Amino acid sequence: MGNAARNFSGRFWALIGATFLGFLGIGTVLPQLGPHVRYDLGGSDQTVGLVIGVFSFVALGARFFAGPLADRRGRKIAFLTGLASCGLSGIAYLLPLGLAGPYLGRILQGLGEACLYTGAAIWAVECAGVERGGQALGYVSSGIWGGISAGPMVGQWLGTFNRAAMFQSIGALVALAVVSRIREEYRPVPHEGKGHVLIRSLLTPGIAIGFVNVHYPVVAGFLVLHMARHGNSGPAVFSMYALTMLLSRFFLGSLPDRFPPSITYFGGIALMAVGLIILAPGPNPAVAVLGGAILGFGFSFPWSSILSTVLRRTHPGTRGSSVGILSAFYDLFVGSSSFAAGAVANRFGYSAAFAMAALALVGAAIGGRLVFFPRRADVLASETAHV
């Protein structure tokens, strides 16, 4: 760990650790949820899809609650609300409610994830200083991805869904105890800006972020299936993608602070395009693993480049709402592109789905152009929303 990482306070690292614990519980439960619904509770494949999918709709709506909560009541309250909801989610899975239990658990988990991420992201940035926002967001993302990546291994070691659900509650409870002891310096700042004006000012960065993330459901849903026809390298490619992203965000998260964020943003989406183009035709395993590494490395920078730029321009009293709104664009695009990728893959094949994800980066580039090099009218509109 470099000097820059050591310069962060113990309070900052406690926030990152609590974020890791919260998402570790989510990652522990998720892989076993489908089999639990299908075999333990007798649900259909359609029921499994609905149980998994209800999370995204709840999380999308909850972003508009989590942001104002963080602005009006404090980052700590939003963080604690998220952890408490994740803890209750684990308990809901254990209640003798039949299929209603998983639905209730996923609803609580959607609310919890929205509040947890919003509180963690904005608190970490303010704890580190907005001038180091890119690096702070990189560490937050490392905590999230580290928890989600390690969770399935913990769940497999625990052996049963009920143990995994209990672990989620215990992990959230430990994280809640950690966060409750952290001092918060933020005090709500009165702000007279109108919500619809804020949303309009964030439309362009939200769309840019959305197009960047079109690739994720393609990779998550079809990478293994696609590579099964070309050397069965899917698991190795996905692991390389996730590991490269995790390490890049942890060790190189400061790049959007040290260089103009436009460079890291456009450089990131260019590398993503290269990775997707490599993967689309179904190359041999060695080339596929390289493509996964390039894709993961490129994906490490666009989100922090956009968000750190937005937060530097944003009034302190609306930073939480800004994080919530931008996260809602992520949910919207990921959910929509999941259906689109499925339709494209079914009609034209897996290669076409990867080509679709690469094409979406053109939209990300156009959106990024308007974010980093705005017209004067756009700058005035942003100042109206945030000042």
N, C-alpha and C positions, 0 to 999 in steps of 0.2 A: 504494500500500500504506500503510495507516494506521500510527499509532504503536504500536498493539498488536502488529501483525505484526512491526515492526522490533525489538520488545523480546524476541523469541524469539532464542535463542542460535544460533550457527553450527552447533553440534552438532545442534540440532533441525532446521534446514533441510537439513543433510546427510542426515538420516533421511528427510525428505520427498522429497528428490531421488532417493535410492536406491529409495524406494517407487515413484516415478514411472518410473524405468528398468525396474524389475522388471515392472510392469504394461504398460509400453510394449511390451516383448517379447511378452507374452501377446496384446495387442491387434494386434500386427503379424502374428502367425501365424494367429489364429483365422479371419478372413474367407476366407483362402485354403485352409484345411484341408479344407473340404467338397469343393471342386473337385479338390484334390490326391487325396483318397481316391477320388472318383468317376471321374475321368478319367485321372490318372497311374497309379493302382494298380488300376483296374478294379473298384472296390467298387460295391455297390448303394446305392440310396437308404437302405435299411434299415441298411446298414453305416455310412453317414455319420451317421445318427442315433445309432447305438450308440457310435461313436467320440466324437461330441460329448458324449453323455450320460454316459459313464463318468466324466468329470471330476467331475460333481456328486456321484456316489456316493462317489468317493474323497475329495473335499474334505469331504464330510459326516463320514465316518469319521475323517479326519485331524484334524478340529477337536479330537477328544478326545485326540489325541496331542500336538498343537501347544500347547495350553494348559498341561498339566502340564510339558511340556518347557520352556516359558518360565518357569514358576514354580520348577522344580527346578534348571535349568541356567543360566537367565538369559534375558533378552529378546534379547540379542545372538546367542546360540546359535540361538534359534528363527528369528530374522531371517536369519542366515547359512545355516541349513539350508534355508529356503525359497528363497533365491536360488540356492543350489547345485543344488537339485532342479529349479528352472526352467531353469538352464543345461544340466543333463543332459537335460532334456526336449527342448531344441532339438537336441542331438546325436542323441537317439533318433530324431527325425524324419528325420535324414540317413542313418541306418544302412540297409544293404540287407536289410531284414527283411520286405519286402512289407507287407501290412496289419498285421502285428504291430508295426511301427514306430510308426504313429499311435496305436495302443492304448497302447503303452509310453509314448509322449510325453505323452498325455493323463493317464495315471496319475501320472507324475512331476509333471506340471503341477498336478494336483489336490492332491497332497501339498505341492508348493511354494507354491501360493497360500494354503493353510491356514496354513502356518508363517510365510510372509511377512507376511500380514495380521495374524496374532495378535501376532507379535513387533513389527511396526511400530506397531500401534495402542497397545498397552500401554506400549511404550518411549517413544513420543511423548508420551503423557499424563503419564507420570511425569517425563519431561524438562521438560515445561512446568509441571507441578504439577497435581494432581487438581482444584484449584479452577479451573483453566483447561481442564479436560478437554474441554468442548464445542468450544472453539475449536481445540484440538489435533486432535481427531477430524475437525473440518471440513477442516483442512489435509491430514490423511492421506487423507480421501476425495477431496479435490481432486487429490492426486497419483495416486490410483487411477483416477479417472474421466478425468483428463487423459491418463494413459498409454493407457487403453483407447480413448479417443476419437481420439487422435493416431495410434495404432498402425495402423489401416487405411490411412491416408494414406501412412505410411512403407512399409507392405507394397506398396501400389500403385506407389510410386516405385521400390522395389527390383525389382519385376517378376516374380519367380519365388518359388515356395514355398520352395525350398532356400535362397535368399538370406534370406528372412524367418526361417526356422528358424535360420540362422547368426546373424542379427541378434539373435534372442532370446538365444542363448547368449552373445554378446559383451556385450549390454546387462546380462545377469545378472552376468557376470564383472566388468564395470566397477563395478556397484553393490556387488558383494561386496567389491571392493577398497576402496570408500569406507567401507562399514560396518565392515570389519575395523580401520579406523584410528580409529573413534569410541570414546571411553572410555565404559564402562558403570559406573554407580554402584550399580546394584541388586545386592544380595546375597541369595541364597535365604534365606527366612525360614521356619523350621520351623512347620508348621501341622498340628494334629491332626484337623482337620475331615474328615468322611467324604464321599466323592465323591457318594453318592446323596443326602445331605442338601443338598449344594451344588446339585445338579441340581434337586431339589425346590424350593429357594428361588428358583431362576431360572426356574421354569416359567411364572409369570405374565408377567414381562418378555419371556421368549422368545416366548410366544404373541402378545403385543402386537406385537413386532417382526415376527413371521411374518405376521400379518394386514396390517400396513402394506405388506409387500412382495408381496402377492398381485397387485398391479397390474403388477409389472414384467414377468412373462412375457406378460401381455396386451398391454402396450405394445410389447415387443420382438418378439413374434410376429405381432401382428395389426394394429398401427397402420397400417402402410403398406398392407396389403391392404384395411383398412376405408376409408381415405381415398382409395384408388384409385377408389372408386365415387362420391366426392364432391369432385371437383376435383383429385385426385391430389396432395394436399398432404402426404402422409405423411412423406417425407424432411424437408421443412421443419419439420413439427411435431415430429418426433423430435429434430432438431438443436436446436430451440428448447428442448425439454424438457431435453436433456442440457446445453446451454450454460447455461441458467438455473440448473440444479442445481449445476453446476461453479462458477459465479461466486458463487452464494449461499453455498455451503459455504466458499468461500475468504474472501470479504469479510464475511460475516455469521455465520460459524461461532461467534462469541463470544456470540451471543444467549442460548443455554441457560445460559451462565455469568452473564450480566448480569441476566437475568430468571429468575423461577422456571421450571425446566424443564418443569413441567406446562403453562405457557402456550405455550411454543414447540411442545410435543408436540401438544396439542389444536388449537392454531392451524394447525399443519402438516397434520394429517389433515383438518381442515375445508377447507383450501384444496385438498388432494388430491381430496376429494369433489367440490368445485366443478369442478375441472379434468376429472375423469372424466365428470361429468354433462354438461359442455359437449361432450365428445368423443363420447359414446355415440350420439347420433342422427346423427352424420356431418354437421357443419355446413359452411358455406362455408369456403374456405381461410383467410381473415383471422380468423374466429372460432376455427377449429381451432388456428391458431398461438397465439392468446391462451390457449386451453385448455391447450395443451402447456406454455406458460410458467407458468401458474398451478399445474399439476400438478408441474412440476419445482421450482418455488419451495417448494411445500408439502412435497415429499419431502426437502428439504434438512435438515429439523430433527428428525424423530421419532427416527432412529437415535441421533444424538448426545445427544438429550435423555434417552433411556432409558439408554444406556450410561454416560454421565457420572454419572447418578444412581446406577446400580448400583455403579460403581467407587468412588464416595465412601462407600458403605456396606460395601465389601468389604475384607477383610484383605489386606494386600500380598502375602501368600504364595499367594493364590488369584485374583489379578486376571487372570493369564494364562488360567487355567482358565475364569474367568467369561466372558472375551472369546470363548474357543473354543466354549463351550456356547451362548452367544447367537448366534454366527455359524452354529452347527449348526442352530438353529431357522430362520435365514434360508434355508439350503440346503434344509431339509426342506419349508418352505412354498413356496419358489419351484419346487422340483421337482414337488411335488404339484399346485400350482395350474397348472403348465404343462399337465399332463394334463387337469385340470378345465376350463381355458380352452379347450383344443382340443375337448373333448366338447361344451361349451356352444355354442361358435361353430359347430360342425358341425350341431348340432341346431336352434339358435334364431337363429343369425346373429352377426355381429361386435358389433352393438350390445349384445346380451345379455352377451357376454363383458366389455365395459366396465362394464355394470351390475353384474355379479358382483363385479368389482374394487371398485366403489364400495360395495357391500353389505358386503364384507369389512372395510371401515373401521369398521363398527359393532362388530365383534369387536375391532378395534384400540382403539376408544374404551373398551370395557368393560375390556380388559386394562390400558390406561393408567390407568383409574380405580383399579384395584387396586394398581398400581405406585406412583403418586404420592400416593394417599390410602389407605394400607393399614389394615386392621383391626389391632387390637393383637396378636391371635394371630399374624398374618402377620409383624409386626415382630419378635416374639420368635423365630419360626422363622428369620427372616433373621439375627438376631444369633447364634443357635445355630450357623448354618452358617458365618458369616464371622469370628466373634471368635476 
